[in-house]
Amino acid sequence: METTDKISCNILADLLIAHGVNQIVMSPGSRNTPLIIALSRRENLKCHVVIDERSAAFIALGMGIQSGKPVGLVCTSGTALLNYAPAIAEAFYRQIPLVVISADRPQEWIDQDDSQTLWQQDALAPYVKRSCDLNAHLDFPNGKWVCDRLINDVLIEAVNGRKGPVHINIRLDAPLNKMIKYDADSSRIIRMVHPKDELTTIEARELGNQIASPRKVLIIVGFHQPDEQLNRALGKLAKLSNVVIMTETIANMHSPAFISRIDATLCRMTEMEKQVLKPDVVITLGGALVSRYVKEWIRSLENVEHWHVGICHTTVDCFKHLSLRIEMNAKIFMRQLASALQIHKAYSTYSDDWKTIYNRAINLHNKYISNAPWSDMSAFATIISQIPSKWNVHFSNGTPIRYAQLMDCTKLHRCECNRGVSGIDGCTSTALGSSVDYNNTTLLITGDMSCQYDVAALSSKLITPKFKIIVMCNGGGGIFRFIGSTSDLPELEEYFAVGINLPLKELAKGYGFEYFEATSQESLDDALHKFKICNNAPAILAVYTNPELSATVLKQYFQQC
């Protein structure tokens, strides 16, 4: 095949394909011309062009979240790479294997006042598992061998152990458009066999003995991709009388036996009930928790053991009670633990007591919602209840994910939110990237401030009619009107909930979206119906609420508890 004369770029294309990368998100540039040539001319690589590098990185993140496969990112030299940082940080804490590929200038020109010359090789160092810096030329002893080895090593690291992003920095010199004949797929491939790690029967039984009834066990699941095997194992554990399973909205684990609305439940418990239902052992799995209530409660308790299950990059002691770190796949551990506990038959009221509290909390929640005025709270309740079950739903950070925590999302196909580092930047692009790899509809529920922050995503050619957005237009920064650190400050409206100019109707028209609008409960019901059946174009639904009233309704929801 005819391709670039930069051998390192051709080796990279060979090895990306060999290690399971089949999608690349690239941004136009000059220095990355050889990379674009090498990758775009491979039939096994599907290349997407996104101009804005920050949006491109979040789109790649969304693709990786949805597909579970490594996704490549290609940018030119200079500050282009730095725009990847927010998405790469999120990918690191979400354990998503993004492969960052940056073009660079030859090393002798760095810091020499030449165009786009800055230090790139360690620019993402805290947030990538491994990186390598490749020379502009391979015409030195063992040059090709070194290139093969370094790229294989980085790509192996991305998809093994605790998965995560990696960085390949390739130095390229002029001319950038010279072509040669190249024998594709001729590079040496290094593979890795990673045996499945399980507890021995003795180890599993010993751990089972430690948490058998009458000991009270609380299992809390943070953000996680859907996993039927893990779901079944948790369901088996939930049948035990001394075990309670709590799941967050974005845990994607569902069973009628689970406590799926943590905040709505904990906020309605008395201090006496919290003491009576204090667990002896807390077991966590999945990513960082959204719920402030559960974190504050567990941290306040004494004489509680905390086991954390999962392949981690560090010791995670979120509750300040960590006593056991179980470094293995959660679905394997939970399956083995469930089996080990089956021999223990001692009865406990722990599970039943929690179910009583949970049912009471849901009844009180429903009563509050039915009497709530038009606000973010009532709008969210309506929206969540009417989302078709096969849609994937992404929530932006801020109030949308917090409202979702209160609602019944158990019938939704999949729920996601960028809770690795909890930034509002890139929420639209992430959802858009996920929509590329999902055949049904992907819905983003976002705030007006988050939408404004990532408005560049609306220009992407990747948008199709299966991508829909609901924007909660509550004056911008609704979260600041609720959280204690800012809600009572005199500077609130001037420096925090500042209000924004987001011309959604005009943006929708300009970018080819169908536009719908709701300003009341009646208009929301009508707009939602039209929004859901719109299938000839992507769609935006703007939901306008009073910001001060919405903050009051949310505060009173928790205060009345």
C-alpha positions in Angstrom: 0.0 0.0 0.0 1.1 3.6 -0.5 1.3 5.6 2.7 3.5 8.0 4.6 7.3 7.5 4.7 7.3 7.9 8.5 7.8 4.2 9.5 6.9 4.9 13.1 3.4 6.0 12.0 3.0 2.8 9.9 4.1 0.6 12.8 1.7 2.4 15.0 -1.2 1.7 12.6 -0.3 -2.0 12.5 -0.2 -2.3 16.2 -3.3 -0.3 17.0 -5.3 -2.8 14.8 -3.5 -5.8 16.4 -4.3 -4.6 19.9 -8.0 -4.1 19.3 -8.3 -0.4 18.4 -10.8 0.1 15.6 -12.0 3.7 16.1 -9.9 6.8 15.9 -10.9 10.4 16.7 -8.6 12.8 15.0 -8.3 16.6 14.7 -6.8 18.3 11.7 -3.3 19.7 11.8 -0.1 20.0 9.9 2.5 18.1 12.1 0.1 15.1 12.4 -0.2 14.8 8.6 1.8 11.5 8.5 -0.4 10.1 11.3 -3.6 11.0 9.5 -2.3 9.4 6.3 -1.1 6.2 8.0 -4.3 5.7 10.0 -7.0 6.9 7.5 -5.7 4.6 4.8 -6.3 1.4 6.9 -9.5 -0.4 6.2 -9.6 -1.8 9.7 -9.7 1.7 11.3 -12.7 3.9 11.3 -11.6 7.5 11.6 -13.8 10.4 12.8 -12.7 14.0 12.4 -13.5 16.5 15.2 -12.0 19.9 14.9 -12.0 20.9 18.6 -9.5 18.8 20.5 -11.2 19.1 23.9 -14.5 17.9 22.4 -12.7 15.2 20.4 -11.2 13.7 23.6 -14.6 13.6 25.3 -16.2 12.0 22.2 -13.5 9.4 22.3 -14.2 8.9 26.0 -17.9 8.3 25.2 -17.0 5.8 22.5 -14.8 3.9 25.0 -17.5 4.0 27.7 -20.1 2.5 25.4 -18.0 0.0 23.5 -15.7 -1.1 26.2 -12.8 -1.1 23.7 -9.7 1.1 23.4 -10.2 4.2 21.3 -7.4 6.2 19.6 -7.0 10.0 19.7 -4.8 11.9 17.3 -3.7 15.5 17.5 -1.1 17.8 16.0 1.8 19.4 18.0 1.7 22.3 20.4 -1.2 23.2 22.7 -3.6 20.8 20.9 -2.4 18.0 23.2 -3.1 20.1 26.3 -6.8 20.3 25.3 -7.1 16.6 25.9 -6.3 16.9 29.6 -9.8 17.1 31.1 -11.1 14.0 29.2 -7.9 12.1 29.9 -8.2 12.7 33.6 -11.8 11.5 33.5 -10.7 8.4 31.5 -8.0 7.7 34.1 -10.5 7.6 37.0 -13.1 5.8 34.9 -10.6 3.2 33.7 -11.3 3.8 30.0 -8.4 2.8 27.7 -7.9 5.9 25.5 -4.8 5.9 23.3 -3.5 9.4 23.0 -1.3 9.9 19.9 0.3 13.3 19.6 2.5 14.6 16.8 5.6 16.5 17.9 8.5 18.4 16.6 12.1 16.9 16.6 13.5 17.3 20.1 16.3 19.6 19.0 13.7 22.3 18.1 11.9 22.3 21.5 12.3 25.6 23.4 13.9 27.3 20.3 11.2 29.9 19.6 9.9 27.8 16.7 6.2 27.4 16.0 4.3 24.9 18.3 7.4 23.8 20.2 6.7 22.9 23.8 7.4 19.9 26.0 4.8 17.3 25.1 6.1 13.9 26.2 5.0 14.2 29.9 2.2 16.7 29.5 -0.4 14.1 30.6 1.9 12.2 33.0 -0.4 12.2 36.1 -3.4 10.8 34.2 -1.9 8.1 31.9 -0.8 4.6 32.8 2.2 4.6 30.5 3.7 6.9 27.9 6.5 6.7 25.3 8.4 9.2 23.2 9.3 8.1 19.7 12.2 9.6 17.6 11.6 11.3 14.3 13.8 8.7 12.6 14.3 5.0 13.1 17.5 4.8 11.0 19.7 3.9 13.9 20.8 0.5 15.3 17.7 -1.3 16.6 15.5 1.7 15.7 12.6 -0.4 14.4 12.9 -2.9 17.3 12.7 -0.1 19.8 9.6 1.5 18.1 7.9 -1.9 18.0 8.6 -2.7 21.6 7.6 0.7 23.0 4.3 0.9 21.1 3.4 -2.7 22.0 4.3 -2.0 25.7 2.0 1.1 25.9 -0.9 -0.6 24.1 -0.7 -3.7 26.4 -0.7 -1.4 29.4 -3.9 0.3 28.2 -6.1 -2.8 28.2 -4.6 -5.0 31.0 -4.9 -4.8 34.7 -6.5 -1.5 35.8 -7.4 -0.2 32.3 -6.8 3.4 31.5 -5.4 6.0 29.0 -1.9 5.9 27.6 0.1 8.4 25.6 2.3 7.9 22.5 4.2 11.1 21.5 5.7 10.8 17.9 8.3 13.2 16.8 8.0 14.0 13.0 10.1 16.2 10.8 9.6 17.7 7.4 8.7 16.8 4.7 5.4 15.6 6.1 3.8 14.4 2.9 6.3 12.1 1.4 5.0 8.7 0.4 6.4 5.1 0.1 5.2 1.6 -0.5 4.6 -0.2 2.8 3.7 -3.8 3.6 0.8 -3.3 6.0 0.5 -5.5 9.1 4.2 -6.4 9.0 5.1 -5.1 12.4 6.0 -7.5 15.3 3.1 -8.0 17.7 3.7 -8.7 21.4 0.7 -10.1 23.1 0.0 -10.8 26.8 -1.9 -13.6 28.4 -3.6 -12.5 31.7 -5.0 -15.5 33.6 -8.3 -15.1 35.5 -7.6 -14.4 39.1 -9.9 -16.1 41.6 -9.8 -16.6 45.4 -9.1 -20.1 46.5 -12.0 -21.9 48.1 -10.3 -21.6 51.5 -9.8 -17.8 51.0 -13.5 -17.3 49.9 -14.8 -19.3 52.9 -12.6 -17.4 55.3 -13.9 -14.0 54.0 -17.5 -15.4 54.1 -17.1 -16.4 57.7 -16.0 -12.9 58.6 -19.3 -11.3 57.3 -21.8 -14.2 58.0 -25.0 -13.4 59.9 -25.5 -11.9 62.4 -22.9 -9.5 61.2 -24.6 -6.7 59.3 -23.2 -6.1 55.8 -23.8 -3.1 53.5 -22.6 -3.4 49.9 -22.5 0.0 48.0 -22.1 0.1 44.2 -20.7 3.3 42.6 -20.6 4.0 38.9 -20.1 0.9 36.8 -20.8 -0.4 33.4 -23.7 -2.8 33.0 -22.6 -6.3 33.9 -25.1 -9.2 34.0 -22.8 -11.5 35.9 -22.1 -9.0 38.6 -25.8 -8.1 38.8 -26.7 -11.8 39.3 -24.1 -12.2 42.1 -25.4 -9.1 43.9 -28.9 -10.4 43.5 -27.9 -13.6 45.2 -26.3 -11.7 48.0 -29.4 -9.5 48.4 -31.4 -12.7 49.3 -29.3 -13.1 52.5 -31.1 -11.6 55.6 -28.0 -9.8 56.8 -26.9 -8.2 53.6 -28.2 -5.0 52.0 -27.2 -3.8 48.5 -27.2 0.0 47.8 -26.8 1.1 44.2 -26.4 4.5 42.7 -28.2 5.6 39.6 -25.1 5.2 37.4 -24.2 1.8 39.0 -26.3 0.1 36.3 -27.2 -2.7 38.6 -30.9 -3.4 39.0 -33.1 -5.6 41.2 -36.2 -5.0 43.3 -34.2 -6.2 46.2 -31.7 -3.3 45.9 -31.8 0.1 47.6 -31.6 2.1 44.4 -32.3 5.6 45.7 -29.7 6.2 48.4 -30.2 9.9 49.0 -34.0 9.7 49.1 -33.7 6.9 51.7 -30.9 8.2 53.9 -32.3 11.8 54.2 -35.5 10.4 55.6 -33.9 8.3 58.4 -33.7 9.5 62.0 -30.4 9.6 63.8 -31.7 6.7 65.9 -32.5 4.6 62.8 -29.0 5.4 61.3 -27.5 4.0 64.5 -29.7 0.9 64.6 -29.0 0.2 60.9 -25.3 0.8 61.2 -23.4 -1.9 59.3 -20.6 -3.9 60.8 -18.9 -4.2 57.4 -19.2 -1.9 54.3 -18.1 -3.4 51.0 -17.7 -0.9 48.1 -17.2 -1.6 44.4 -17.3 0.5 41.3 -16.2 4.2 41.0 -16.6 7.3 43.1 -19.9 7.8 44.8 -22.2 10.7 44.0 -24.1 10.5 47.2 -22.9 13.0 49.8 -25.3 11.5 52.3 -23.9 8.0 52.4 -20.3 9.3 52.5 -21.0 11.6 55.4 -23.0 8.9 57.3 -20.4 6.1 57.0 -17.6 8.5 57.9 -19.4 9.5 61.0 -19.7 5.9 62.3 -17.4 4.1 64.7 -16.2 0.5 64.7 -17.0 -0.1 61.0 -14.9 -2.2 58.7 -14.6 -1.2 55.0 -13.6 -3.6 52.3 -13.0 -2.2 48.8 -13.2 -4.5 45.8 -11.6 -3.7 42.4 -8.4 -3.2 40.5 -7.2 0.2 41.7 -4.2 2.4 41.1 -3.9 3.4 44.7 -5.4 2.7 48.1 -8.9 4.2 48.2 -10.1 5.0 51.7 -13.1 7.3 51.0 -14.9 6.4 54.3 -11.8 6.5 56.5 -12.5 3.0 57.7 -10.6 0.9 55.1 -9.5 -2.4 56.5 -9.3 -4.7 53.5 -8.3 -4.0 49.9 -9.4 -6.8 47.5 -7.5 -6.3 44.3 -9.6 -8.4 41.9 -12.5 -8.2 39.4 -15.6 -7.4 41.4 -17.9 -9.8 39.5 -15.6 -12.7 40.3 -15.3 -11.7 43.9 -19.0 -11.2 44.4 -19.8 -14.5 42.8 -17.4 -16.3 45.0 -18.5 -14.5 48.1 -22.2 -15.3 47.4 -21.3 -19.0 47.1 -19.3 -18.9 50.3 -22.1 -17.4 52.2 -24.8 -19.9 51.2 -23.9 -22.3 54.1 -24.6 -19.6 56.7 -28.3 -19.7 57.6 -28.5 -17.6 60.8 -31.4 -15.2 60.5 -31.1 -11.4 60.7 -33.6 -8.6 60.5 -31.1 -6.3 58.8 -32.3 -6.6 55.3 -36.0 -6.4 56.2 -35.4 -3.4 58.4 -33.8 -1.6 55.5 -36.6 -2.5 53.2 -39.1 -1.0 55.6 -37.2 2.3 55.7 -36.8 2.2 51.9 -40.5 1.7 51.2 -41.4 4.5 53.6 -38.9 6.8 51.9 -40.3 6.1 48.5 -43.9 6.8 49.6 -42.8 10.1 51.2 -40.9 11.0 48.0 -43.9 10.3 45.8 -46.1 12.4 48.1 -43.7 15.3 47.9 -43.4 15.1 44.2 -47.2 15.0 43.7 -47.5 18.3 45.6 -44.4 20.1 44.2 -44.9 23.2 42.1 -43.4 23.5 38.6 -39.7 23.3 39.2 -36.6 21.3 38.3 -37.8 18.6 40.8 -41.2 18.1 39.2 -39.8 18.4 35.7 -37.2 15.7 36.4 -39.8 13.4 37.9 -41.9 13.6 34.7 -38.9 13.3 32.4 -37.4 10.2 34.1 -40.7 8.5 34.3 -41.3 8.9 30.5 -37.8 7.9 29.1 -38.2 4.8 26.9 -36.5 1.8 28.5 -34.1 1.1 25.6 -32.6 4.6 25.6 -29.2 5.2 27.1 -29.1 8.3 29.4 -26.2 10.6 30.2 -26.5 13.1 32.9 -24.3 16.2 33.2 -22.6 17.1 36.4 -24.2 19.6 38.7 -27.9 19.2 39.6 -28.9 16.7 36.8 -27.1 13.8 38.3 -28.2 14.7 41.8 -31.9 14.8 40.8 -31.4 11.5 39.0 -30.2 10.0 42.3 -33.6 10.8 43.8 -35.7 9.3 41.0 -36.6 5.7 39.9 -34.1 5.0 37.1 -34.2 1.3 37.5 -36.1 0.7 34.2 -33.6 2.7 32.1 -31.3 0.7 29.9 -28.0 2.4 30.9 -27.2 5.6 32.9 -23.8 7.4 32.7 -22.2 10.5 34.1 -18.6 11.8 34.1 -18.0 11.1 37.8 -14.4 10.2 37.5 -13.4 13.8 38.2 -17.0 15.2 38.1 -16.3 18.1 35.7 -19.0 19.8 33.7 -16.7 20.2 30.7 -17.3 17.7 27.9 -20.7 16.2 29.1 -22.3 16.8 25.7 -19.3 15.4 23.8 -19.1 12.3 26.0 -22.8 11.5 25.4 -22.3 12.1 21.7 -19.4 9.7 21.5 -21.5 7.1 23.3 -24.2 7.6 20.7 -21.9 6.6 17.9 -21.6 3.1 19.3 -25.2 2.6 20.4 -27.9 1.6 17.9 -30.8 3.1 19.8 -31.3 6.6 21.2 -28.8 8.3 23.5 -30.3 11.0 25.6 -28.3 13.7 27.4 -29.9 15.5 30.3 -27.8 18.6 31.0 -28.0 22.0 32.6 -27.8 25.2 30.6 -24.3 26.0 32.0 -22.9 22.6 31.2 -24.5 22.8 27.7 -22.9 26.2 27.1 -19.5 24.9 28.3 -19.5 22.2 25.6 -21.5 23.9 22.8 -18.8 23.1 20.3 -20.0 19.5 20.3 -23.2 20.6 18.5 -21.3 21.2 15.4 -20.0 17.6 15.1 -20.7 15.6 12.0 -21.1 12.6 14.2 -24.5 13.8 15.4 -27.4 11.7 14.0 -31.2 11.6 14.7 -30.5 9.1 17.5 -28.9 11.8 19.6 -31.3 13.9 21.8 -30.6 16.6 24.5 -32.8 17.9 27.3 -31.5 21.2 28.7 -32.7 22.3 32.1 -32.8 26.1 31.7 -32.7 27.3 35.2 -30.6 30.4 34.9 -27.2 28.7 35.0 -25.3 27.2 37.9 -28.4 25.8 39.7 -26.2 23.7 41.9 -24.8 26.9 43.5 -28.3 27.8 44.7 -28.5 24.5 46.6 -25.1 23.6 48.0 -24.4 25.1 51.5 -21.0 26.6 50.5 -22.6 29.1 48.1 -26.4 29.2 48.5 -26.5 31.9 51.2 -23.7 34.1 50.0 -24.5 37.7 48.9 -22.1 37.0 45.9 -24.3 34.1 44.7 -26.0 35.8 41.7 -23.0 37.8 40.6 -20.2 35.2 40.9 -21.7 31.7 41.1 -25.2 31.3 39.6 -24.3 34.0 37.1 -26.9 33.4 34.4 -25.9 32.8 30.8 -26.8 33.7 27.3 -27.7 30.4 25.7 -29.8 30.9 22.6 -30.9 27.3 22.4 -33.6 27.9 19.8 -31.2 29.6 17.4 -28.5 27.1 18.1 -30.8 24.2 17.3 -31.8 25.8 14.0 -28.2 26.6 13.1 -27.0 23.1 13.8 -29.9 21.2 12.4 -31.7 20.1 15.6 -35.5 20.0 16.0 -36.4 22.3 18.9 -39.0 21.8 21.6 -39.7 23.9 24.6 -41.5 23.5 27.9 -42.4 26.2 30.5 -45.0 24.3 32.5 -46.1 20.8 33.5 -48.7 20.8 30.7 -46.3 22.0 28.0 -43.7 19.5 29.2 -46.1 16.5 28.7 -46.9 17.7 25.2 -43.3 18.6 24.3 -41.9 15.3 25.7 -44.3 13.3 23.5 -43.2 15.2 20.3 -39.5 15.0 21.4 -39.6 11.3 21.8 -41.2 10.5 18.5 -39.0 12.9 16.5 -36.8 10.6 14.4 -35.9 12.6 11.3 -33.3 14.8 13.0 -31.5 15.2 16.4 -33.6 17.0 18.9 -33.2 19.5 21.7 -35.9 20.0 24.4 -35.4 23.2 26.5 -37.2 23.0 29.9 -37.5 26.5 31.5 -38.0 26.7 35.3 -37.7 29.4 37.9 -34.2 29.0 39.4 -35.0 30.4 42.9 -38.1 28.3 43.3 -36.3 25.2 42.0 -33.6 25.6 44.6 -36.2 26.1 47.4 -38.1 23.0 46.3 -34.9 20.9 46.4 -33.8 22.3 49.8 -37.3 21.7 51.3 -37.2 18.1 50.0 -34.2 17.4 52.3 -35.2 19.8 55.1 -38.6 18.2 55.5 -36.9 14.9 56.0 
